[in-house]
Amino acid sequence: MITVLDSTMREGEQTPGVAFDLHIKLAIADLLDEIGVDVIEAGHPVVSDEVRSAVEALARRGLRATVAAHARSLDRDVELALECSVGFLGIFYCVSDDRLGDQGKTLRSAVDQIAGVIERARAVQPGLVIRYTPEDAVRSPFENVVAAASAAVEAGADIISVADTTGTMIPGTSRSLYDFVARLIERLAERGLAPRFAVHCHNDRGLALANALDGLRAGATIVDASVLGLGERAGIVDLAALLAVLAIDMGENRFNLARLTDLYALVSRYAGVPVPVNLPVCGANAFTHCAGVHTQAAIRNPLHYQSLPPEPFGRRPQIALDHMSGMATLRYCLDRIGEQDVDADLARLVLDKVKEVGARGRSIDDAELAYIVRFLRFRRDHHAPRVPALHRPHGREAAAR
């Protein structure tokens, strides 16, 4: 089983301008729990009193999901997190040579600090799930990552998270997350260590989901994601897209996918970040067909031009009416609004009007289509015929009248 960790309230709040009030965080967490997310990363308690209070409130809410806190490899960070009664603690420390040099650290001293913090956390809360993340793992010297990860597991960490912190990895190249994860699993296994592995993928190159799936293929079993892919810079893996692949393509049939649209509407509203119309799964156009060839085929069978069924997500196929539409599409939409008796001449007038409106960059919904039909029918049936130009009165005759 793949574990899904949602980081909307931790990584997501690292989106510039995004911060959720506590009552909104509780609502988000309730929906995430209903959908079936396994771990909810609630925040980094040392950041502020507000974040700490939110982490504690979520941890005590009685959710089915495990509530997690984020912490640097510092005792004070860990102490605050454990005071919040979380069941999952994520500790991070970068072991790249550049970052170690910036902090005046040697690899040995950094490894000792990481291991010591984990040992003390494990002693305080034996049942705690502990994850260690070598931040920017994929750009750090591989042997540094092996040393830090090994020491973390020996000290009590349950999970090693491979972080593509800058979104640098590209599947099928020399910068493959599959290769990195597979090598790390192998090297730790040689040392008799078998933690679970997670992947945390940023989307700077638009490859976060592809890289996360590469990591799963290599043996990772935990993926971090967020609603709308919110996070630093271009964000991380989009939660809905991840769940769609897990449920539809990988047999993980335990998620309540129909609640995703409500979750995205909630987060979008209070994050102030619109849901892109072309976003997979939750975007307005995700299951909408437009071009004439597409719509004709989709009317017969939507799967001719879509690979995801909309029904599990509480959606249904849509047919767009605009400048790309043809008569078959129009007839389908007319039937949908109960206008089956529109004759051929009126249908042509309606289609011309639809194309005219569509050319201005607007799609026509069912309500507007009904208005167009009503208007054109009235104009055709009730408009008085014009007097031919040759018989129109003019000059003195027109004045006399």
Steps between C-alpha positions, in 0.01 A plus 500: 500500500623848412489753784382848399627790709318828444707812570248771409522652848881481521658518154185669369539788744846560353320631191543880508187662641337176620402451864194322634308593814458221754131443421590463131782259584256286695260497204782407262616222732147360530470477121846347464403243761174422321684458171735250663838674512729305735712777653415868540809715546359779713791741521831597657415594860806717561395742222238678714257458786217484244661210314577317824139539619372371167726194508384421853132549411528269200690237700222496759211499250465122495563460129554162343806643324826536688586864571860601435723789602807635325826582681859591443760272656493712814385392844278808543315430174447137598388583852232740374379244248471224759314733736231519230435124537565416135546139390746577221812716513688613190857614566715654227864594460690570177834321463622655175859621522397860423238514775728332752771753417257791537415379851859425600415130532684185409305199374591316821367774728182529291440124514554501876247783539240322286543170685493664843177686434333183372619293796362751747165523319471121495575485872227753583233339279581136414198455269574809293549460125821686412601607152841640416538710185844586364377825347612549137602134510528455124756783460704398806798266476350151500737372767396788729136397458583134568690594818226727634215264411679200653568685824139622514361147464742361755389775739134407459362658180229296329500684167760657274354764271679575174445869432529647153490839668566704186308288248815409310433134419395380153375143439705293260811715524818504707294696756247223556322477835442131429875441489564712810236327714596152379869564579420637846278203586776265387774675694301504824404137452871413473530645851211289626262798507147485356304819572204609294578756233307813409531746212446875520505643148489865397347610172750754365520313168140380503616146580407459867238229446712319240796499738286385792373205295860425404583490871213261569617276218844488665361387835377808687161452664417853620426808286461861615237711322286808554171642378561699179864395531551796735850554633830678450546653153311274253379277784501122538293202380132584451289286734206437265722396211692264730183341640359458149805300393507296821129418485439457127835364385663337802207329674493716813120504523468630855461872434175700501582681178160666472595742778804638317305773322367631833850490649647693209224761512563551873877530473477717190264745669705550815841478337395757243631272224257421216455142384642504143231405249736246343611341829465119487202357691374818670534761225180623336611362163644169624215299347376748238512428127509784250615435141237361262676168433557452873145584600338275239708206622457591868123515463507136394761397757690755716795261533579548131665827606566464873696247702363585844136426581345809661244315715736390783588867548136610519528654154329430167607547139427846362452617142609857431303719259712763331657593166633143459156339524317319221139396447538166678624678811221754480233231464639318802486818708152587374377157605658555841292814557178345366503672160462190284249667263736763357471478120795507264468869407483615861783264596720663235419844637579382854830346393601821321427697818693249712803534274471878509501507879773235518725703271503766770664251738194378690338160535121476508350315795156338507326811633642724227420243232137508612502882478645485147237252383218705652631824348554362150170314495314816603682714246435256220135437584388849605717753321297679229642449152680797358345690207709447186702809409321551163164539673601723786330846498735792445502870431161677521316169535700412813452850640127482440482184697 
